[in-house]
Amino acid sequence: MRVHFIAIGGSAMHNLAIALHKKGCTVSGSDDVLFEPSVSRLAKHGILPAENGWYPEKITTDIDAIILGMHARIDNPELIKAQQMGLKIYSYPEYIYEQSKDKIRVVIGGSHGKTTITSMILHVLQAAGMDFDYLVGAQLAGFDTMVKLTQKAPIIVIEGDEYLASPIDRRPKFHLYKANIAVLSGIAWDHINVFPTFEGYTEQFSIFLRTIESGGSLAYCGTDDVLNTVVAKDISNIEKTPYYLPEHQISDGITSLVYNSKKYPLQVFGDHNLLNIEAARLTCTKLGVDNEKIYHYIQTFKGAARRLEILLETAMGNIYKDFAHSPSKLIATVHAVKTQFPERKLVALIELHTFSSLNENFLSEYAGSMDEADEAIVFIDEKTFQQKQIAPYEEETVKKAFLKNDLIFFNQPESMVSYIENITLDNINILLMSSGNFGGVDLSKLTEKLLLKINKIDIVN
């Protein structure tokens, strides 16, 4: 099998390329820009393009499948040649389905929590010694790649993104997998550049329910009103099970699940993660793992990459980094940290970075999202406005949208860093949230400076 990737450098794309290479396929690819870790990982497996750019001469008649990444444009010269030659062109979700038609397909969808729920399921199945394939949106501890695709595994667990499949396939990715077992974590308007109305976005989840195989199952968050409405209207022949917060306790900054009068201390926290665990539990029981084993295994789950990742942990305060960027994720993450440490002041900073979050018409969706923070900061790198060709707006526009007059605003990374560096971690937690890179700020150096201040205080005392 010979497979060629157009835009091989993408997160999912390069992982799929590696997975197919490991499977025994002959893999080639192109991209105009390649970044780490794609470069090193592709090079390690001998499938890194010799040079950046698009080369139509790479498109030959002996290619069995072209896999087209979202990064490519519809006028891509390699794509045009493949179309002219009549080669089979897949988006990566379409190709994943083609390779898993004979497997039990578990698909995790929703506006938030997809990566974490998928990661929890993989963690439990691996601990249980089960054989499975997977596609997940983050690098996980204990897993070499973000994609595994084999001939023999009877199950595949897929993180089902609602973004578009490819430049020439405008269907949301999660519509293409045709789940046997599905999860929906919630619905909160996102991707407004593709779904400009809330109704249009919500409709994608209604369509998803209709793609679930007849006789299949759905676990869905029973606390989400919008999702409940969508599920109630669906007439598909599937089993539907709502899930809610499990019994739990919080003591000394540790959250524990309580099951059959036994406590299971966790390494993650927050209502959103407890709901995620419930979704994972229901899914794993469908796959044959009993509850006690699930609770036992989930104790060692440390979280998915970039999800409430702890940068610094001290007796005087912690620093967290989180991938949160949409309003619903922001609310959940702020609430989680404040609830876990109610006695500590919470300084929460959000970098607005995505097309949706920077859209002035969408900005009001953030109203009240920082209310639980004792000190709320919004950072927008002015260069991001330029790069995304979005007209910048003033501090007052941001404060009005968030409905928070005491909100602090920065549009220069230097000013933002200077402010954070002057915080003393004295019964204070700092939460840094972004899907970007905080204007290129080195968070490890920032953390070191804050730690140095604590050490100086200890020496004085």
C-alpha positions in Angstrom: 0.0 0.0 0.0 1.5 3.4 -1.0 0.1 6.5 0.7 1.0 10.1 0.1 0.1 12.9 2.6 -0.6 16.4 1.3 0.2 18.6 4.4 2.0 15.9 6.3 3.1 18.2 9.1 -0.2 18.6 10.9 -0.6 17.1 14.4 -3.0 14.3 13.4 -1.5 14.0 9.9 2.0 13.3 10.9 0.9 10.9 13.6 -1.3 9.0 11.0 1.7 8.9 8.6 3.8 7.3 11.3 1.1 4.9 12.2 0.7 3.8 8.6 4.5 3.5 8.2 4.6 1.2 11.2 1.8 -0.8 9.7 4.0 -1.5 6.7 2.7 1.1 4.2 5.0 3.0 1.9 4.5 6.6 3.1 5.5 9.9 1.4 4.4 13.4 2.0 4.8 17.2 1.5 4.2 20.4 3.4 5.2 24.0 2.9 5.9 24.6 6.6 7.0 22.0 9.1 7.4 22.6 12.9 8.5 20.5 15.9 7.7 17.9 17.0 6.5 16.9 13.5 10.0 17.4 12.0 11.9 15.2 14.5 9.2 12.5 14.7 8.9 12.2 10.9 12.7 12.1 10.6 13.0 9.4 13.2 10.9 7.1 11.0 12.5 8.1 7.8 9.5 9.8 6.2 10.4 13.5 6.6 10.1 15.3 3.2 13.6 16.2 1.9 12.5 19.8 1.5 9.5 22.0 2.2 7.1 22.8 -0.6 4.6 21.3 -2.9 5.9 19.0 -5.7 3.3 17.7 -8.3 5.9 15.3 -9.6 5.5 13.3 -6.3 1.9 12.5 -7.5 2.3 9.3 -9.5 0.0 6.5 -10.7 1.3 3.9 -8.2 -0.1 5.9 -5.2 -3.0 3.9 -3.7 -4.4 6.8 -1.5 -3.9 10.5 -1.1 -4.6 11.8 2.4 -5.4 15.5 2.4 -4.8 17.7 5.4 -6.8 20.7 6.4 -3.7 22.9 6.1 -3.7 22.5 2.3 -5.6 24.8 0.1 -8.0 23.8 -2.7 -5.5 25.2 -5.3 -2.7 23.0 -4.0 -0.7 21.8 -7.0 -0.3 18.3 -5.7 -4.1 18.1 -5.0 -4.9 19.4 -8.4 -2.7 16.8 -10.1 -4.1 14.0 -8.0 -7.6 15.1 -9.0 -6.6 15.2 -12.6 -5.2 11.7 -12.4 -8.3 10.4 -10.7 -6.5 9.1 -7.6 -8.5 8.3 -4.5 -8.3 11.3 -2.1 -9.3 11.0 1.5 -9.5 13.4 4.4 -7.8 11.8 7.4 -11.1 11.0 9.3 -12.4 9.4 6.1 -9.3 7.3 5.9 -9.5 6.3 9.5 -13.0 5.1 8.9 -12.0 3.1 5.9 -9.3 1.4 7.9 -11.6 0.6 10.9 -14.9 -0.5 9.2 -14.5 -3.9 10.8 -13.7 -2.7 14.3 -15.8 -1.4 17.2 -15.6 2.3 16.7 -15.8 4.4 19.9 -16.1 8.1 19.1 -15.8 10.9 21.7 -17.4 14.2 20.6 -18.5 17.4 22.2 -17.4 21.1 22.4 -15.1 20.4 25.4 -13.4 17.5 27.1 -13.0 15.3 24.1 -9.2 14.9 24.4 -9.4 14.2 28.2 -12.2 11.7 27.9 -10.5 9.9 25.1 -7.2 9.9 27.1 -9.0 8.5 30.1 -10.5 5.6 28.1 -7.1 4.8 26.6 -5.5 4.9 30.0 -8.0 2.4 31.4 -8.0 0.1 28.4 -4.2 0.0 28.4 -4.1 -0.8 32.2 -6.6 -3.5 31.6 -4.3 -5.1 29.0 -6.8 -4.7 26.1 -5.8 -4.5 22.4 -7.1 -1.3 20.7 -6.3 1.3 18.1 -6.8 5.0 18.7 -6.8 8.6 17.5 -6.4 11.3 20.1 -5.6 15.0 20.0 -2.7 15.1 22.5 0.5 13.3 23.2 -0.1 10.9 26.1 2.3 9.5 28.6 2.8 5.8 27.8 1.8 6.1 24.2 4.4 6.6 21.4 2.1 8.3 19.0 -1.3 10.1 18.9 -2.5 7.5 16.3 -2.4 3.8 16.3 -3.8 1.8 13.4 -3.3 -2.0 13.1 -4.9 -4.9 11.3 -5.8 -7.0 14.4 -7.0 -4.7 17.2 -10.8 -5.2 17.5 -11.5 -1.7 18.9 -10.6 1.8 17.9 -11.1 4.8 20.2 -11.4 8.1 18.3 -11.5 11.7 19.4 -14.2 13.1 17.2 -13.6 16.8 16.3 -16.5 18.8 14.9 -14.1 20.9 12.7 -14.1 20.3 8.9 -12.6 17.2 7.5 -10.5 18.8 4.6 -10.5 21.7 2.2 -12.6 19.6 -0.3 -14.8 17.8 2.3 -16.7 20.4 4.4 -18.3 17.8 6.7 -17.3 17.8 10.4 -14.8 15.1 11.1 -17.0 13.3 13.7 -19.7 12.7 11.1 -17.4 10.4 9.2 -16.6 7.8 11.8 -20.0 6.1 12.1 -19.7 5.3 15.8 -20.8 2.0 17.5 -20.3 3.6 20.9 -20.5 7.4 21.2 -20.0 10.0 23.8 -21.1 13.7 23.7 -19.6 15.9 26.5 -21.6 19.0 25.8 -22.4 21.7 23.3 -21.1 25.3 23.4 -20.8 27.4 20.3 -17.4 27.3 18.7 -15.7 27.6 15.3 -17.8 30.5 14.2 -15.6 31.0 11.1 -17.2 27.8 9.9 -20.5 27.7 11.8 -21.6 31.4 12.0 -24.8 30.7 13.9 -25.4 28.8 17.1 -28.2 26.9 15.4 -25.9 25.8 12.6 -23.3 24.6 15.1 -25.8 22.7 17.2 -27.2 21.0 14.1 -23.9 19.3 13.6 -24.5 17.3 16.8 -27.9 16.3 15.7 -26.4 15.0 12.5 -23.7 13.2 14.5 -26.5 11.3 16.4 -27.9 10.1 13.1 -24.4 8.8 12.0 -24.2 6.4 15.0 -24.8 2.8 13.8 -28.3 1.4 14.4 -28.3 -0.4 17.7 -25.3 1.6 19.0 -25.1 3.6 22.2 -24.6 7.2 23.3 -23.4 8.4 26.7 -24.1 12.1 27.1 -23.7 14.8 29.8 -27.0 15.1 31.6 -26.1 18.5 33.0 -25.9 20.2 29.6 -29.3 21.8 28.7 -28.5 22.3 25.0 -27.3 18.7 24.6 -30.3 17.4 26.4 -32.6 19.2 24.0 -30.6 17.8 21.0 -30.8 14.2 22.4 -34.5 14.5 23.2 -35.3 15.4 19.6 -33.3 12.5 18.2 -35.3 9.4 17.0 -32.3 7.2 16.1 -32.3 3.6 17.0 -29.6 3.9 19.7 -29.3 3.5 23.5 -29.0 6.8 25.2 -27.6 7.2 28.7 -27.1 10.5 30.5 -24.2 10.9 33.0 -23.8 13.2 36.0 -21.3 14.1 38.7 -20.2 10.9 40.5 -20.0 10.8 44.3 -16.7 12.4 45.4 -14.9 14.3 48.2 -12.3 17.1 48.3 -9.8 17.1 51.1 -6.5 19.0 51.4 -6.4 19.8 47.7 -7.1 16.2 46.7 -10.3 15.0 45.0 -11.4 11.4 45.6 -14.1 9.3 44.0 -16.3 7.4 46.3 -17.6 4.0 45.1 -19.0 1.2 47.3 -17.8 3.2 50.4 -14.2 3.1 49.1 -12.2 6.2 48.3 -10.2 6.5 45.1 -7.9 9.5 45.2 -7.3 11.2 41.8 -4.5 13.1 40.3 -6.9 15.4 38.4 -9.7 17.6 39.8 -12.6 19.8 38.9 -16.3 19.0 38.1 -15.5 18.9 34.4 -12.9 16.1 35.0 -15.3 14.2 37.3 -17.9 14.3 34.4 -15.2 13.2 32.0 -14.4 10.2 34.3 -18.1 9.3 34.2 -18.2 9.4 30.4 -15.0 7.3 30.3 -16.5 4.8 32.9 -19.7 4.3 30.9 -17.6 3.7 27.7 -15.2 1.3 29.4 -18.0 -0.8 30.9 -19.4 -1.1 27.3 -16.1 -2.5 26.3 -16.1 -5.1 29.1 -14.1 -3.4 32.0 -15.9 -3.6 35.4 -16.4 -0.5 37.6 -14.0 -1.4 40.4 -11.1 -1.9 37.9 -12.0 1.4 36.2 -11.9 3.3 39.4 -8.6 1.6 40.4 -6.9 2.4 37.1 -8.2 6.0 36.8 -6.3 6.9 40.0 -3.0 6.9 38.1 -4.4 9.1 35.3 -2.3 12.4 35.3 -4.3 14.2 32.7 -3.8 14.9 29.0 -1.1 17.1 27.8 -1.8 20.9 28.2 -4.9 20.2 30.3 -4.5 21.7 33.8 -0.8 21.0 33.5 1.0 22.0 36.7 4.0 24.1 36.1 4.9 24.8 39.7 3.6 23.3 42.9 4.5 24.7 46.3 3.0 25.0 49.8 2.3 28.7 49.1 0.6 28.3 45.7 0.6 26.6 42.3 0.9 27.6 38.7 -1.2 25.8 36.1 -1.2 25.9 32.3 -4.4 24.9 30.5 -5.5 24.6 26.8 -8.8 26.3 27.6 -9.8 29.0 25.1 -13.5 28.8 24.4 -16.0 30.3 27.0 -17.3 26.9 28.2 -13.7 25.6 28.8 -12.7 28.8 30.5 -15.6 28.6 32.9 -14.9 24.9 33.7 -11.2 25.4 34.3 -11.5 28.5 36.5 -14.2 26.8 38.5 -12.1 23.7 38.9 -9.1 25.5 40.4 -11.2 27.8 42.6 -13.2 24.8 44.0 -10.1 22.7 44.6 -8.4 25.5 46.5 -11.2 27.8 47.8 -9.0 29.4 50.4 -6.4 30.6 47.9 -6.7 33.7 45.8 -7.0 32.8 42.1 -5.2 34.9 39.4 -6.6 33.7 36.0 -5.2 34.8 32.7 -6.7 33.9 29.3 -4.9 34.5 26.0 -7.5 35.0 23.2 -5.9 33.5 20.2 -8.3 31.6 18.0 -10.4 33.1 15.1 -13.5 32.6 17.1 -12.3 34.1 20.4 -10.8 37.1 18.6 -14.0 37.8 16.6 -15.6 40.9 18.1 -19.1 39.6 17.4 -18.3 36.4 19.4 -16.6 38.2 22.3 -19.8 38.7 24.3 -20.0 34.8 24.6 -17.3 35.3 27.3 -19.6 37.3 29.6 -19.2 36.1 33.2 -16.6 33.5 32.3 -14.0 34.9 34.6 -16.3 35.8 37.5 -14.9 33.1 39.8 -11.4 34.4 39.5 -10.3 36.8 42.2 -8.2 38.6 39.6 -8.9 38.2 35.9 -6.5 39.0 33.1 -7.1 39.0 29.3 -4.0 39.0 27.0 -4.2 39.4 23.2 -0.9 39.7 21.5 -1.3 42.6 19.1 0.8 40.6 16.5 -2.0 38.0 16.5 -4.5 40.5 15.2 -2.0 41.3 12.4 -1.3 37.6 11.6 -5.0 36.7 11.5 -5.9 40.0 9.7 -8.4 40.9 12.3 -9.1 44.6 13.2 -7.8 45.2 16.8 -10.1 46.5 19.5 -9.6 48.4 22.7 -9.4 47.4 26.4 -12.9 48.7 27.0 -14.4 46.5 24.4 -12.9 43.4 26.2 -14.1 44.6 29.6 -17.6 45.2 28.3 -17.7 41.7 26.6 -16.5 39.9 29.8 -18.9 42.0 31.9 -16.0 42.7 34.3 -14.9 46.3 34.9 -11.9 45.3 37.1 -10.5 43.0 34.4 -6.9 43.6 33.5 -5.9 43.8 29.8 -2.6 43.4 28.1 -1.7 43.4 24.4 2.1 43.2 24.8 3.7 40.0 26.0 6.4 42.0 27.9 3.8 43.9 29.9 1.9 40.7 30.7 5.1 38.9 31.8 6.2 41.9 34.0 2.8 41.8 35.8 2.9 38.1 36.4 6.5 38.2 37.6 5.5 40.7 40.3 3.0 38.3 41.8 4.2 36.7 45.1 2.8 33.2 45.5 1.5 33.7 49.0 -1.7 31.6 49.2 -2.2 32.3 45.5 -2.8 30.1 42.5 -2.0 31.3 39.0 -3.9 29.8 36.0 -2.6 30.5 32.5 -5.0 29.5 29.7 -4.4 29.6 26.0 -4.5 27.5 22.8 -1.6 29.7 21.6 1.9 30.3 23.1 1.3 33.4 25.2 3.1 35.6 22.7 6.2 33.4 22.7 6.7 33.7 26.4 9.1 31.1 28.0 6.8 29.8 30.8 9.6 27.8 32.3 11.7 30.9 32.9 8.6 32.7 34.2 8.0 29.9 36.7 11.6 29.9 37.8 11.5 33.6 38.7 8.3 33.1 40.7 9.9 30.2 42.5 13.0 32.2 43.2 10.8 34.8 45.0 9.4 32.1 47.2 12.8 30.8 48.1 14.0 34.3 49.0 10.9 34.7 51.3 11.8 31.4 53.0 15.4 32.4 53.5 14.3 35.8 55.1 11.8 34.0 57.3 
